[in-house]
Amino acid sequence: MREPKIGLALGSGGARGFAHAGVIKILEEEGIPVHMIAGSSMGALVGAFYGAGPDIERLYQLAKTFKRKYYLDFTIPKMGFISGKRIKEFIRMFTYGKNLEDTEIPVSIVATDIKTGEKVIFDNGPIAEAVRASISIPGIFVPEKIGDRLLVDGGVADRVPVSVAKSMGADIVIGVDVSHFKQEAEISSIYDVIMQSLDIMQRELAENRKVASDVMIRPDAGKYNSKSFTNILEIITIGEEEAKKHVKEIKKCIETWKESAINEP
């Protein structure tokens, strides 16, 4: 009897997305395999780093040393304040210059075509280009041009790409949603305006187009915002603690799938 294929759907959330690393660590410790990963925005970044070389200690070390200087390369504003060349090189270096078709764990990256509004899914080609597109917060990063497409943050079209993980062949999908919608956010900069606008839009999108995961993990990193890159260790710990609460649920889901597979004609 074959084991179920387990997919991770890692959502957007800025710095809060490092909670994904904590979730992956607990899954690894509990012997819960990850057969495929779909990621949007920061979920794409963490998922690509892990998929390219599934070494949780290396992923933790990378997260702990991540600094804003890795992506802050300002440009004359036309379509964004940050050119994105620096973060793309950072991604290329830490994913070994690999293409998506060469990852040890299959990874699909979600971006949004700003011209057409389409969700764009990358499962081949350079990892650095796909992730750079997926993390391109509109108005902050210059959009990434790939072919005829002008691409921005994957979270605009699909905040937690559960349907993408299903389309990759996952029998069981574990979603990780690190977004946090505050009833009254503090707005003090253009970054805050853009991020709050995106949060509101994504909340409405999520309510109107729900694709259920088998298990949904929601790390409560609400006291941090999307630019809290000085609190990465705390955010990772929140991911670990929340994942621990769902281990029994995940293992039960796996057993239920096996039982149903046995009873299939």
Order of alpha helices (4+ residues) and beta strands (2+ residues): beta-alpha-beta-alpha-alpha-alpha-beta-beta-alpha-beta-beta-alpha-beta-alpha-beta-alpha-alpha
